[in-house]
Amino acid sequence: MNGNWEKSRKGDSGLDVSAQLVKELREKTQAGFMECRKALLEAGGDIEKAFEVLKQKGSLQAQKKSDRMTSEGIVSSYIHAGNKIGVLVEVNCETDFVARTEDFRELVKNLAMHIAASSPSYVEKKDIPQDVMDTARKKFEEEVQDKPEKVRGQIVQGKLDKFMQEKCLLDQPYVKDPGILVKDLVAAAIAKLGENITVNRFSRFQIGEGND
């Protein structure tokens, strides 16, 4: 065999694995050439199965760097029955390969449906503006003026915690399974897909809301 990498290379099983296929898998996973080639041979030339082989063997750089940037992903929409509520949501991952998987797209769809049903205002607690928190705290402090002074702070904090959970997407109970939070749903997808996943932003539209 000559040095033309576009020609096929054969494994011990006699299976042909083209260099182009290896290159494609490398671009999607950033694993080494030989690791990709071995994974493709093991997967019978199926690139999706090879991806799973690499993930199981811990060869993906994504598994080694939990803080890796999420620069890929998709924007998805959901229109509720009756066309009265609509949602746009952007969810990011690390590679275009994962962004195109059925599991990732199903996650994004479920997140959009949850947003339509639960109407969060922010992705997570750190996104809540300080003036919003200050206004909420003042309101709750006024509500507990008739309580003993020694328990007022505890009651106010409890109300603030509930307020943040209700307003933040990741801290809301997941509508399809209230026994878990939305952030648990995302964490399960991260574990399954082997990449960091983040909810970047969303917008929820409802007929009549926002009108003066």
C-alpha positions as CSV (number, residue, x, y, z in Angstrom):
1,M,0.0,0.0,0.0
2,N,1.3,3.4,-0.9
3,G,1.3,6.6,1.2
4,N,-2.0,7.9,-0.2
5,W,-4.2,8.3,2.9
6,E,-7.3,8.5,0.8
7,K,-6.9,4.8,0.0
8,S,-8.5,2.2,2.2
9,R,-6.7,0.5,5.0
10,K,-7.6,-2.9,6.3
11,G,-7.7,-4.3,9.7
12,D,-7.1,-7.8,10.8
13,S,-10.7,-8.7,10.0
14,G,-10.2,-7.6,6.4
15,L,-12.6,-4.8,6.7
16,D,-11.8,-1.7,4.7
17,V,-11.8,1.6,6.6
18,S,-11.2,4.6,4.4
19,A,-8.9,7.4,5.6
20,Q,-11.7,9.8,4.8
21,L,-14.0,8.0,7.3
22,V,-11.3,8.1,9.9
23,K,-10.8,11.8,9.2
24,E,-14.5,12.5,9.7
25,L,-14.5,10.7,13.0
26,R,-11.5,12.6,14.2
27,E,-13.1,15.9,13.3
28,K,-16.1,15.0,15.3
29,T,-14.4,13.5,18.3
30,Q,-10.8,14.9,18.3
31,A,-9.5,11.5,19.2
32,G,-6.3,10.2,17.7
33,F,-6.0,8.7,14.2
34,M,-5.2,5.2,15.4
35,E,-7.9,5.4,18.1
36,C,-10.5,6.4,15.5
37,R,-9.4,3.7,13.0
38,K,-9.5,1.0,15.7
39,A,-12.9,2.1,16.8
40,L,-14.2,2.1,13.2
41,L,-12.9,-1.4,12.7
42,E,-14.5,-2.6,15.9
43,A,-17.8,-0.9,14.8
44,G,-17.8,-2.5,11.4
45,G,-17.3,0.9,9.7
46,D,-20.4,2.4,11.4
47,I,-19.3,5.9,12.5
48,E,-22.1,6.3,15.1
49,K,-21.1,3.0,16.7
50,A,-17.5,4.0,16.5
51,F,-18.3,7.1,18.4
52,E,-19.9,5.0,21.2
53,V,-16.8,2.7,21.2
54,L,-14.5,5.8,21.7
55,K,-16.8,7.1,24.5
56,Q,-16.8,3.8,26.3
57,K,-13.0,3.6,26.1
58,G,-12.6,7.1,27.4
59,S,-10.9,8.3,24.3
60,L,-12.9,11.4,23.8
61,Q,-11.3,14.5,25.0
62,A,-14.7,15.7,26.0
63,Q,-14.7,13.2,28.8
64,K,-11.4,14.4,30.1
65,K,-12.4,18.1,30.2
66,S,-15.6,18.8,32.0
67,D,-15.2,22.5,31.6
68,R,-14.7,22.4,27.8
69,M,-16.5,25.1,25.8
70,T,-19.8,24.2,24.2
71,S,-19.6,25.9,20.9
72,E,-22.0,23.6,18.9
73,G,-25.6,22.8,19.4
74,I,-29.0,23.7,18.0
75,V,-31.9,26.2,18.3
76,S,-35.2,24.5,18.5
77,S,-38.8,25.6,18.7
78,Y,-42.0,24.3,20.2
79,I,-45.6,25.5,19.5
80,H,-48.1,24.3,22.0
81,A,-51.5,22.9,20.9
82,G,-53.8,25.8,20.0
83,N,-50.9,28.0,18.8
84,K,-51.2,30.2,21.9
85,I,-47.7,29.5,23.4
86,G,-44.4,29.2,21.5
87,V,-40.9,28.6,22.7
88,L,-37.4,29.1,21.2
89,V,-34.5,27.5,23.0
90,E,-30.7,27.3,22.3
91,V,-28.9,24.3,23.8
92,N,-25.2,23.9,23.3
93,C,-22.8,20.9,23.3
94,E,-19.2,20.4,22.3
95,T,-19.4,18.7,18.8
96,D,-21.7,18.9,15.8
97,F,-21.8,15.1,15.9
98,V,-23.6,15.1,19.2
99,A,-25.8,18.0,18.2
100,R,-27.1,15.9,15.3
101,T,-27.9,12.8,17.5
102,E,-31.4,11.8,18.2
103,D,-30.8,11.8,22.0
104,F,-29.6,15.4,22.0
105,R,-32.5,16.6,19.8
106,E,-34.9,14.8,22.1
107,L,-33.4,16.6,25.1
108,V,-33.8,20.0,23.4
109,K,-37.4,19.2,22.4
110,N,-38.2,18.1,26.0
111,L,-36.7,21.3,27.4
112,A,-38.7,23.4,25.0
113,M,-41.9,21.6,26.0
114,H,-41.0,22.1,29.7
115,I,-40.5,25.8,29.2
116,A,-43.9,26.1,27.5
117,A,-45.6,24.4,30.4
118,S,-43.6,25.9,33.4
119,S,-42.8,29.4,32.1
120,P,-39.4,30.0,33.8
121,S,-37.9,33.4,33.5
122,Y,-34.2,32.6,33.7
123,V,-31.9,29.7,32.9
124,E,-30.3,29.5,36.4
125,K,-30.0,31.4,39.6
126,K,-26.9,33.5,38.6
127,D,-29.0,34.9,35.8
128,I,-31.4,36.7,38.1
129,P,-30.7,40.4,38.2
130,Q,-29.8,41.8,41.6
131,D,-32.6,44.3,41.5
132,V,-35.1,41.5,41.0
133,M,-33.7,39.7,44.0
134,D,-33.8,42.9,46.1
135,T,-37.4,43.5,45.2
136,A,-38.4,39.9,46.1
137,R,-36.5,40.1,49.4
138,K,-38.2,43.3,50.3
139,K,-41.6,41.9,49.5
140,F,-41.0,38.8,51.6
141,E,-39.7,40.8,54.5
142,E,-42.9,42.8,54.5
143,E,-44.9,39.6,54.5
144,V,-43.3,38.3,57.7
145,Q,-43.5,41.4,59.9
146,D,-46.1,39.7,62.1
147,K,-43.8,36.7,62.7
148,P,-41.3,36.5,65.7
149,E,-38.2,38.4,64.8
150,K,-35.9,35.4,65.5
151,V,-37.5,33.4,62.7
152,R,-38.1,36.1,60.1
153,G,-34.7,35.7,58.4
154,Q,-35.2,31.9,58.0
155,I,-38.7,32.4,56.6
156,V,-37.5,35.0,54.1
157,Q,-34.7,32.8,52.9
158,G,-37.1,29.9,52.4
159,K,-39.4,32.2,50.4
160,L,-36.4,33.4,48.3
161,D,-35.3,29.8,47.7
162,K,-38.8,28.9,46.5
163,F,-38.9,32.0,44.3
164,M,-35.6,31.1,42.6
165,Q,-36.7,27.6,42.0
166,E,-39.9,28.7,40.4
167,K,-38.1,31.3,38.2
168,C,-35.1,29.3,37.1
169,L,-35.4,26.6,34.4
170,L,-32.7,24.3,35.7
171,D,-34.1,24.3,39.3
172,Q,-37.7,23.5,38.3
173,P,-39.2,20.1,38.8
174,Y,-39.2,18.5,35.3
175,V,-42.9,18.4,34.1
176,K,-42.7,14.9,32.7
177,D,-41.1,13.5,35.9
178,P,-41.6,15.9,38.9
179,G,-39.3,13.6,40.9
180,I,-36.3,15.1,39.2
181,L,-35.2,18.7,38.4
182,V,-34.5,19.9,34.9
183,K,-30.8,20.1,35.8
184,D,-30.9,16.4,36.6
185,L,-32.4,15.7,33.1
186,V,-29.5,17.7,31.5
187,A,-26.9,15.9,33.7
188,A,-28.3,12.5,32.6
189,A,-27.9,13.6,29.0
190,I,-24.3,14.7,29.7
191,A,-23.5,11.3,31.2
192,K,-25.1,9.4,28.2
193,L,-23.6,11.5,25.4
194,G,-20.2,12.1,27.0
195,E,-20.1,15.8,26.4
196,N,-20.8,19.0,28.3
197,I,-24.3,20.4,27.6
198,T,-25.5,23.8,28.5
199,V,-28.8,25.7,28.1
200,N,-27.7,29.0,26.7
201,R,-31.0,31.0,26.4
202,F,-34.7,30.7,25.7
203,S,-37.7,32.9,24.9
204,R,-41.3,32.0,25.6
205,F,-44.2,33.7,23.9
206,Q,-47.8,33.6,25.0
207,I,-50.7,35.3,23.3
208,G,-51.7,38.4,25.4
209,E,-48.5,38.6,27.4
210,G,-46.5,41.8,26.9
211,N,-49.3,43.8,25.6
212,D,-49.9,47.2,27.1
